[in-house]
């Protein structure tokens, strides 16, 4: 259990470090993740609308 907590702290520290040292790249990465989520949501909506009709 302790290893999981340490790994979480290390991951959070890395994200914060990345945000402060490379903010443009971090913003691009977040936009890519959000675009992927939106694309997935659109695909699910298309799937369910085809199932219902």
MODELLER restraints for C-alpha pairs under 7 A, 6 or more apart:
rsr = mdl.restraints
at = mdl.atoms
rsr.add(forms.Gaussian(group=physical.xy_distance, feature=features.Distance(at['CA:18:A'], at['CA:26:A']), mean=6.79, stdev=0.5))
rsr.add(forms.Gaussian(group=physical.xy_distance, feature=features.Distance(at['CA:19:A'], at['CA:26:A']), mean=5.76, stdev=0.5))
